[in-house]
Amino acid sequence: MMDIVLDAVEAVRYVSVHPRIDESKIVLMGHSEGAIVLPIICREVKKNAGLADIFGCIFYSGFGETLEKALDLQRETILADIQLEKGMKGFILRSLITEAGLIKQYDQMRKKVHAEGDPDFISMKCGLVKLPAKWWREHMAYDFEGALKDNITCHCLAITGQKDVQVHNEPCLPGKAAAIVPLAASIESHRPINLTHSLRSIDGRAGILNIQREYTRMGKLPLDAELLSITDDWCDRRLFGL
């Protein structure tokens, strides 16, 4: 996780000295994990002498979220989706995938992540799946809620769709958003009704069981028009005073 943060700080350093960029108007945009780590990037930028504070942050699908909270939501969504499956497929899924089983799997992963010697990687599912243990430890140890409260002093735009099944959208409720970043210069938040985690909209119910296939399909579509309109309008007002 900190590797991502430090890479972002170096990107800020690079653009800060670009002759065509106003270093006092730099805006960071993060999606999913990128949105989760934005407050840490802002903190690290503040610690670097010679770098101006970040002017604005745009949070896509990750505002006010932590990795562990997101995993809780995804587990709940998986179990809800399984209950809706019909026929033999539904029977098999309900027999194989239970809440207790998912929690046990997660607890086993946590134990491996925090094993003696702090391994960089761990193996799950009989060695078929390799996970970055260092990345998990950093996410589990960091106080993201405190980071948002203490380090976000810039203008903020937060957007999470109501059909996002990977992170909670409730932090983007206006009252909650303001409490999450109390030191922000401003906070504007939106919860588009049909927007998914892939930043595309869908009609009907959003599910998680076939999410990889759905993301492959939606990845070929343009970004959601409402998302782009909200972002363009915010940038015009904050950056250009239009």
VEXVEX-306125 format. One line per field, with one value per residue: residue number from 1; residue in three letters; y, z, x of N, C-alpha, C, O in turn. Coordinates in pm, whole numbers. Atoms other than C-alpha are relative to their C-alpha. Example, Ala and Ser with C-alpha at 12.3 -4.5 7.8 and 13.67 -1.06 7.14 Angstrom:
<atoms>
n = 1,2
res = ALA,SER
nc2 = -119,-119
nc3 = 0,-6
nc1 = 89,-82
cac2 = -450,-106
cac3 = 780,714
cac1 = 1230,1367
cc2 = 120,109
cc3 = 0,73
cc1 = 90,-77
oc2 = 118,220
oc3 = 66,90
oc1 = 194,-26
</atoms>
This chain:
<atoms>
n = 1,2,3,4,5,6,7,8,9,10,11,12,13,14,15,16,17,18,19,20,21,22,23,24,25,26,27,28,29,30,31,32,33,34,35,36,37,38,39,40,41,42,43,44,45,46,47,48,49,50,51,52,53,54,55,56,57,58,59,60,61,62,63,64,65,66,67,68,69,70,71,72,73,74,75,76,77,78,79,80,81,82,83,84,85,86,87,88,89,90,91,92,93,94,95,96,97,98,99,100,101,102,103,104,105,106,107,108,109,110,111,112,113,114,115,116,117,118,119,120,121,122,123,124,125,126,127,128,129,130,131,132,133,134,135,136,137,138,139,140,141,142,143,144,145,146,147,148,149,150,151,152,153,154,155,156,157,158,159,160,161,162,163,164,165,166,167,168,169,170,171,172,173,174,175,176,177,178,179,180,181,182,183,184,185,186,187,188,189,190,191,192,193,194,195,196,197,198,199,200,201,202,203,204,205,206,207,208,209,210,211,212,213,214,215,216,217,218,219,220,221,222,223,224,225,226,227,228,229,230,231,232,233,234,235,236,237,238,239,240,241,242
res = MET,MET,ASP,ILE,VAL,LEU,ASP,ALA,VAL,GLU,ALA,VAL,ARG,TYR,VAL,SER,VAL,HIS,PRO,ARG,ILE,ASP,GLU,SER,LYS,ILE,VAL,LEU,MET,GLY,HIS,SER,GLU,GLY,ALA,ILE,VAL,LEU,PRO,ILE,ILE,CYS,ARG,GLU,VAL,LYS,LYS,ASN,ALA,GLY,LEU,ALA,ASP,ILE,PHE,GLY,CYS,ILE,PHE,TYR,SER,GLY,PHE,GLY,GLU,THR,LEU,GLU,LYS,ALA,LEU,ASP,LEU,GLN,ARG,GLU,THR,ILE,LEU,ALA,ASP,ILE,GLN,LEU,GLU,LYS,GLY,MET,LYS,GLY,PHE,ILE,LEU,ARG,SER,LEU,ILE,THR,GLU,ALA,GLY,LEU,ILE,LYS,GLN,TYR,ASP,GLN,MET,ARG,LYS,LYS,VAL,HIS,ALA,GLU,GLY,ASP,PRO,ASP,PHE,ILE,SER,MET,LYS,CYS,GLY,LEU,VAL,LYS,LEU,PRO,ALA,LYS,TRP,TRP,ARG,GLU,HIS,MET,ALA,TYR,ASP,PHE,GLU,GLY,ALA,LEU,LYS,ASP,ASN,ILE,THR,CYS,HIS,CYS,LEU,ALA,ILE,THR,GLY,GLN,LYS,ASP,VAL,GLN,VAL,HIS,ASN,GLU,PRO,CYS,LEU,PRO,GLY,LYS,ALA,ALA,ALA,ILE,VAL,PRO,LEU,ALA,ALA,SER,ILE,GLU,SER,HIS,ARG,PRO,ILE,ASN,LEU,THR,HIS,SER,LEU,ARG,SER,ILE,ASP,GLY,ARG,ALA,GLY,ILE,LEU,ASN,ILE,GLN,ARG,GLU,TYR,THR,ARG,MET,GLY,LYS,LEU,PRO,LEU,ASP,ALA,GLU,LEU,LEU,SER,ILE,THR,ASP,ASP,TRP,CYS,ASP,ARG,ARG,LEU,PHE,GLY,LEU
nc2 = -120,-119,-14,-76,-137,-69,-23,-114,-121,-33,-55,-139,-74,-18,-97,-129,-84,-8,-142,-28,39,-84,93,-29,49,143,81,145,82,140,90,122,-14,-132,-96,30,-48,-142,-79,30,-73,-140,-13,12,-121,-105,23,-24,-142,-40,37,-69,89,41,-91,71,146,60,137,84,136,36,-105,42,146,72,129,101,-29,39,146,37,-25,98,128,-9,0,137,84,-42,45,145,29,-30,96,102,131,78,-90,-62,102,31,-117,-14,111,-16,-132,-43,-114,52,40,-119,-63,87,-21,-131,11,75,-91,-96,67,16,-134,-44,110,-38,-34,-96,38,-94,63,122,84,45,97,107,-55,-46,-146,-68,-131,-88,-11,-133,-93,24,-48,-146,-41,37,-74,-145,-65,-80,-99,-108,-67,-90,-111,-81,-37,-57,-142,-56,15,142,52,144,63,146,36,83,139,48,113,25,-93,-64,-133,-86,-114,-113,-79,-133,-17,89,-42,-115,47,83,-90,-126,-109,-25,-134,21,139,24,145,47,145,28,115,121,10,116,-19,-16,-137,9,21,115,10,123,27,26,120,16,135,0,-136,-9,1,-127,-108,14,-54,-143,-69,-41,-111,-127,-34,-49,-140,-81,-11,-97,-132,-49,-30,-118,-117,-27,-54,-135,-92,-5,-34,-114,-98,-19
nc3 = 0,-8,129,84,-54,31,145,25,-46,101,114,-38,9,141,65,-69,64,144,32,41,-110,-119,-112,-106,41,29,-50,4,22,-33,14,-80,-95,22,-80,-142,-44,27,-115,-33,99,-43,-116,42,75,-100,-69,92,17,140,70,-47,-42,106,11,0,10,56,-47,74,-52,-108,-102,-134,-5,-27,69,-78,12,135,4,-71,93,108,-55,-14,133,51,-66,48,139,0,-38,114,107,5,56,-49,-26,-130,-104,-16,-57,-141,-74,-5,-46,-116,-71,-87,82,50,-113,-33,105,-24,-121,37,76,-95,-75,89,27,-118,-44,-45,109,91,140,105,70,-58,94,-45,86,36,77,132,-3,-69,-45,-52,-145,-46,38,-93,-135,-2,0,-126,-111,12,-44,113,-45,-59,107,67,-90,-32,113,114,-21,133,56,26,72,-27,77,-5,51,-84,46,-26,-94,-57,-110,-48,55,-103,-37,91,-44,-34,-141,-37,70,-70,-126,30,29,-65,27,145,43,43,33,82,15,86,3,119,-27,76,19,-59,-37,123,47,106,-56,48,-39,-74,-123,10,-74,-13,35,135,11,92,136,20,14,133,95,-21,29,140,11,-49,-139,-21,39,-120,-73,70,-10,-136,-14,81,-65,-121,42,52,-111,-95,62,93,-48,100
nc1 = 82,-85,-68,92,2,-126,0,88,-71,-100,73,31,-125,-34,88,-11,-102,27,24,138,89,3,-18,96,131,-9,111,-21,119,-23,114,-8,-110,-59,75,-24,-132,-20,-43,-140,-79,2,-87,-140,-33,-22,-128,-110,-33,-6,122,121,108,93,115,126,1,121,12,94,24,-91,-2,41,-1,-123,0,72,143,40,9,124,111,-7,45,145,60,-12,101,132,12,17,139,86,-23,104,-31,-113,-113,22,-13,-143,-68,39,-60,-145,-42,78,-60,-104,-113,-68,-69,-113,-100,-63,-81,-120,-85,-58,-107,-116,-55,-74,-87,-134,-90,66,-27,44,112,54,74,131,67,-95,-109,44,16,-109,46,-106,20,-46,108,110,-37,4,140,63,-58,10,123,43,97,-79,-74,95,30,-117,-87,72,31,21,134,24,116,11,108,13,132,86,-8,-136,9,-132,-23,121,27,58,-85,22,115,-56,-32,-110,-121,-57,-58,-117,-114,39,-94,-4,38,138,29,120,11,109,26,82,87,-33,-145,-66,-141,-79,29,101,133,77,140,24,-74,-144,-42,-144,-44,-57,-51,-113,56,70,-99,-59,98,18,-126,1,95,-54,30,136,17,29,-127,-85,62,-23,-143,-30,59,-79,-129,22,26,-110,-128,8,95,107
cac2 = 0,249,173,308,615,699,656,905,1155,1133,1194,1509,1616,1570,1768,2041,2163,2124,2466,2428,2323,2549,2367,2537,2375,2007,1769,1399,1145,795,502,212,151,469,661,486,593,956,1094,919,1069,1414,1358,1252,1551,1783,1625,1698,2040,2226,2069,2274,2123,1933,2162,1897,1528,1331,1007,751,440,440,752,684,316,69,-257,-462,-282,-339,-710,-729,-576,-813,-1114,-997,-942,-1288,-1452,-1244,-1330,-1701,-1691,-1556,-1828,-2086,-2453,-2687,-2405,-2228,-2550,-2627,-2273,-2261,-2598,-2496,-2128,-2028,-1724,-1934,-2071,-1728,-1589,-1890,-1840,-1473,-1555,-1810,-1550,-1297,-1552,-1620,-1249,-1191,-1507,-1494,-1327,-1101,-1280,-1071,-1321,-1599,-1889,-1979,-2251,-2526,-2295,-2198,-1835,-1607,-1294,-991,-1023,-696,-504,-667,-589,-224,-193,-374,-163,184,418,539,714,913,990,1139,1352,1476,1502,1612,1993,2043,2067,1725,1552,1204,979,623,462,299,-15,-50,-394,-363,-57,122,425,559,769,987,1094,1473,1470,1174,1307,1634,1447,1219,1511,1788,1990,1986,2323,2192,1856,1764,1410,1213,865,808,557,316,363,52,7,-3,358,242,231,-66,-122,-380,-539,-535,-867,-996,-1364,-1289,-966,-1044,-1125,-813,-591,-732,-645,-301,-218,-185,82,454,594,692,1023,1145,1073,1272,1558,1589,1580,1834,2073,2040,2104,2407,2561,2474,2516,2785,2965,2911
cac3 = 0,95,-234,-412,-185,-239,-616,-608,-409,-669,-942,-754,-728,-1102,-1211,-952,-1152,-1495,-1666,-1781,-1443,-1154,-849,-626,-819,-821,-781,-697,-826,-683,-764,-525,-333,-492,-320,12,20,-90,267,316,-7,112,441,271,35,338,489,178,188,-137,-230,-211,-30,-251,-380,-429,-405,-613,-452,-687,-520,-197,8,382,323,448,289,574,563,189,238,491,234,-38,189,266,-104,-198,57,-59,-424,-345,-184,-510,-727,-839,-931,-894,-918,-620,-419,-481,-403,-78,21,-49,46,394,614,861,583,440,783,854,522,604,955,809,567,851,1049,751,681,1039,1057,1222,1000,826,487,171,15,134,-45,-16,-160,-162,-310,-610,-499,-404,-196,-109,269,317,137,357,679,587,513,832,1050,918,1068,751,934,1137,822,656,962,1012,663,426,425,53,-164,-207,-448,-348,-576,-504,-690,-524,-734,-620,-456,-354,-129,81,-73,254,338,41,213,263,642,676,418,605,931,764,646,902,802,427,252,95,40,-233,-250,-487,-499,-859,-857,-1124,-1095,-1028,-902,-1261,-1302,-1554,-1496,-1523,-1518,-1279,-974,-926,-822,-735,-836,-1203,-1139,-1336,-1647,-1599,-1557,-1874,-2057,-1900,-1949,-2319,-2250,-2196,-1845,-1699,-1840,-1503,-1333,-1597,-1584,-1205,-1224,-1506,-1322,-998,-1176,-1359,-1032,-812,-1056,-1290,-1093,-1368
cac1 = 0,273,447,138,132,498,463,177,384,659,401,291,654,701,393,462,762,603,599,237,95,-5,133,-125,-413,-316,-611,-576,-825,-852,-1079,-1148,-822,-692,-971,-907,-540,-592,-569,-236,-105,-215,-35,287,272,240,552,760,926,887,555,235,-61,-305,-582,-848,-932,-1182,-1293,-1451,-1599,-1403,-1478,-1495,-1422,-1162,-1057,-1201,-1538,-1550,-1484,-1769,-2005,-1885,-1940,-2294,-2363,-2234,-2464,-2762,-2694,-2673,-3017,-3160,-3011,-3266,-3260,-2965,-2710,-2866,-2884,-2515,-2401,-2598,-2452,-2091,-2084,-2198,-2141,-1944,-1727,-1651,-1563,-1340,-1161,-1099,-973,-730,-603,-550,-346,-123,-80,39,251,592,848,596,596,567,326,98,-73,-441,-665,-401,-141,-354,-395,-107,-183,37,68,260,-17,-282,-91,-58,-430,-529,-301,-377,-637,-808,-1092,-840,-644,-952,-1029,-673,-521,-796,-800,-858,-1170,-1333,-1566,-1691,-1896,-2008,-2295,-2593,-2534,-2174,-2153,-1787,-1786,-2047,-2216,-2363,-2051,-2151,-2473,-2425,-2444,-2209,-1963,-1915,-1848,-1592,-1374,-1440,-1131,-1201,-1216,-1537,-1707,-1954,-2088,-2311,-2471,-2586,-2872,-2744,-2366,-2153,-1797,-1674,-1799,-2059,-2433,-2667,-3041,-3179,-3021,-2644,-2489,-2146,-2139,-2064,-1880,-1563,-1764,-1976,-1670,-1519,-1838,-1879,-1512,-1585,-1847,-1777,-1762,-2097,-2225,-2361,-2028,-1841,-2090,-2063,-1685,-1664,-1895,-1697,-1366,-1508,-1627,-1330,-1043,-1169,-1439,-1699
cc2 = 126,18,84,147,76,25,122,131,42,56,146,86,33,109,138,94,10,144,34,-35,95,-91,25,-54,-149,-75,-148,-70,-145,-81,-126,12,136,108,-21,61,149,80,-24,72,148,23,-2,122,115,-12,31,150,33,-37,76,-102,-31,92,-73,-150,-46,-147,-73,-136,-41,103,-53,-149,-51,-134,-103,25,-42,-151,-50,17,-106,-137,-2,-8,-138,-87,36,-49,-150,-37,22,-98,-113,-134,-66,89,65,-98,-30,115,16,-111,23,131,46,118,-48,-39,119,70,-82,19,131,-5,-76,88,100,-63,-17,133,46,-109,53,25,97,-32,105,-54,-122,-77,-45,-102,-102,52,54,152,61,143,82,30,138,105,-15,55,151,51,-28,87,149,53,95,107,120,79,98,123,96,58,62,143,69,-6,-146,-24,-151,-56,-151,-36,-89,-145,-53,-110,-30,95,64,138,98,114,122,72,134,17,-83,47,115,-42,-80,85,138,118,37,143,0,-148,-6,-150,-37,-151,-31,-134,-128,-24,-119,34,22,138,0,-28,-122,18,-131,-15,-26,-121,-13,-136,-6,131,13,3,132,114,-7,60,152,81,48,119,129,21,65,150,89,21,106,141,62,43,125,127,39,64,143,100,17,51,129,106,28,-23
cc3 = 0,-128,-95,42,-41,-150,-34,41,-103,-127,26,-11,-146,-64,64,-68,-151,-34,-36,109,117,122,114,-32,-37,68,-16,-23,30,-14,82,102,-15,80,149,48,-26,124,41,-98,38,118,-40,-82,96,66,-88,-20,-149,-80,59,44,-119,0,10,-11,-56,37,-84,69,107,111,133,22,47,-72,75,-2,-136,-10,73,-92,-110,47,13,-136,-63,58,-47,-142,-8,32,-117,-115,8,-50,65,32,137,114,27,67,148,86,23,64,112,66,88,-78,-52,111,39,-101,23,123,-28,-77,92,78,-84,-28,115,56,38,-120,-101,-147,-97,-73,77,-109,64,-99,-58,-91,-136,-7,84,35,55,148,52,-26,95,138,8,3,134,116,-3,41,-111,40,63,-105,-76,87,15,-122,-118,35,-132,-40,-41,-80,22,-74,16,-39,94,-47,6,105,66,113,39,-63,106,46,-89,28,52,146,44,-63,73,131,-22,-25,59,-31,-148,-31,-52,-29,-77,-26,-79,8,-120,13,-68,-17,75,34,-122,-62,-128,68,-59,41,77,120,-28,85,0,-49,-137,-29,-98,-144,-31,-20,-135,-105,13,-29,-144,-24,47,147,9,-27,122,82,-63,10,138,18,-78,67,124,-36,-52,114,90,-62,-80,40,-96,61
cc1 = 85,81,-85,0,125,15,-84,66,106,-65,-36,126,36,-87,12,100,-20,-39,-145,-102,15,6,-98,-140,2,-114,35,-133,34,-127,25,114,68,-70,26,131,23,41,144,92,7,93,147,43,28,136,121,20,10,-121,-119,-104,-91,-122,-133,18,-135,0,-106,-7,100,5,-52,3,136,-9,-82,-151,-52,-16,-124,-121,-2,-45,-152,-70,7,-110,-141,-23,-27,-145,-96,17,-103,54,120,120,-15,19,148,74,-32,59,149,46,-92,72,114,125,79,78,123,113,74,90,129,97,69,116,125,68,88,91,138,91,-58,29,-51,-121,-46,-76,-131,-54,99,110,-39,-13,111,-46,116,-19,39,-109,-118,32,-10,-144,-66,48,-31,-137,-48,-102,71,75,-89,-28,118,72,-70,-44,-32,-147,-20,-127,-2,-121,8,-142,-79,-6,143,-10,134,37,-133,-18,-51,92,-18,-132,53,38,118,131,68,67,128,124,-29,91,5,-43,-143,-18,-131,-7,-124,-9,-89,-73,49,150,58,145,88,-19,-82,-134,-68,-145,-18,91,148,36,151,51,67,72,116,-48,-70,98,70,-93,-10,126,9,-93,66,-33,-137,-10,-26,126,88,-55,22,145,39,-50,80,134,-15,-16,122,131,-5,-101,-114,-138
oc2 = 218,130,169,237,189,126,203,232,161,142,231,199,143,198,239,216,66,203,150,-34,127,-163,-63,-43,-192,-59,-190,-32,-198,-35,-183,100,193,200,76,109,199,164,65,122,209,124,79,164,192,88,40,218,-44,7,81,-215,50,121,-23,-198,1,-223,-38,-205,-141,89,-117,-199,18,-178,-182,-71,-95,-199,-148,-70,-156,-210,-100,-71,-181,-160,-52,-93,-196,-131,-36,-104,-160,-142,-37,64,70,-63,-39,94,44,-92,-15,136,71,143,15,-16,116,118,-25,25,137,51,-40,82,126,0,2,141,109,-105,160,-53,142,43,174,22,-185,-20,-78,-114,-119,-20,99,209,20,215,26,118,193,188,85,118,205,145,54,107,216,-10,213,216,235,201,208,235,217,165,118,164,190,-52,-210,43,-219,-5,-213,17,-163,-230,-150,-85,-131,61,67,213,218,220,233,167,135,64,-36,43,114,14,-83,47,233,233,125,198,98,-218,45,-210,33,-220,-56,-233,-234,-115,-142,145,81,166,94,-83,-162,88,-226,76,-96,-131,64,-152,-82,180,114,80,186,202,96,129,224,200,136,175,124,-38,127,228,200,131,191,237,180,147,210,228,157,161,230,209,130,128,203,209,139,-11
oc3 = -77,-160,-168,-41,-89,-191,-119,-28,-130,-194,-63,-60,-177,-131,0,-57,-223,35,-29,85,158,152,199,49,-124,187,-122,34,-19,22,77,187,83,130,225,161,7,113,94,-60,32,123,7,-74,75,102,-39,-76,-227,-194,181,-6,-210,106,70,-59,-13,-4,-77,80,93,205,139,117,37,-110,14,-7,-148,-75,32,-98,-146,-27,-22,-150,-130,-15,-64,-176,-91,-24,-120,-206,116,-99,179,130,213,216,142,158,229,206,127,125,90,43,92,-33,-55,89,69,-64,9,122,25,-57,77,99,-36,-34,93,173,-5,-216,-193,-213,-70,-117,150,-211,182,-211,-180,-178,-212,-117,198,-52,115,184,139,59,139,200,107,76,184,213,100,15,-113,-17,39,-93,-112,37,23,-113,-206,110,-135,37,-93,-61,-7,-61,-17,16,175,23,-61,217,136,198,-40,-80,81,83,-51,-42,127,175,120,1,89,168,64,12,-15,-16,-187,34,-36,-58,-31,-67,-76,28,-104,56,-7,-89,191,10,-112,-170,-207,178,-172,137,54,156,-123,200,-64,-71,-157,-142,-167,-225,-142,-103,-193,-197,-87,-59,-175,-133,123,199,-86,20,129,132,8,24,149,76,-27,72,147,27,-22,110,126,0,-86,-27,-99,-9
oc1 = 60,121,-34,5,116,71,-47,53,123,-8,-27,121,82,-36,-19,87,62,-122,-184,-222,127,-89,-116,-231,-74,-138,81,-235,134,-235,133,109,116,-6,34,139,131,130,211,198,113,165,226,159,122,198,233,-65,65,-137,-136,-107,-107,-179,-228,121,-240,88,-224,94,171,84,-157,-57,237,-118,-154,-229,-162,-109,-186,-208,-109,-111,-217,-175,-88,-177,-225,-133,-106,-200,-204,-66,-137,167,156,191,81,77,189,154,57,80,203,152,-211,190,220,237,202,189,228,230,196,199,235,219,188,219,237,191,192,129,179,93,11,102,-149,-207,32,-114,-135,-3,111,158,46,-11,134,-94,207,-96,-29,-137,-175,-53,-59,-174,-143,-25,-23,-240,-13,-104,34,90,-45,-33,98,133,-5,-139,-51,-231,72,-228,97,-232,109,-238,-23,-62,179,-54,147,119,-227,78,-55,41,22,-166,151,148,203,236,190,170,215,234,-53,48,82,-132,-216,79,-234,92,-225,91,-208,-14,44,191,24,192,195,34,-77,-139,-41,-176,56,165,183,-7,222,171,161,73,127,2,-58,76,102,-49,-5,119,90,-97,163,-128,-186,73,26,150,143,21,55,173,112,21,105,175,67,41,156,204,93,-112,-166,-238
</atoms>
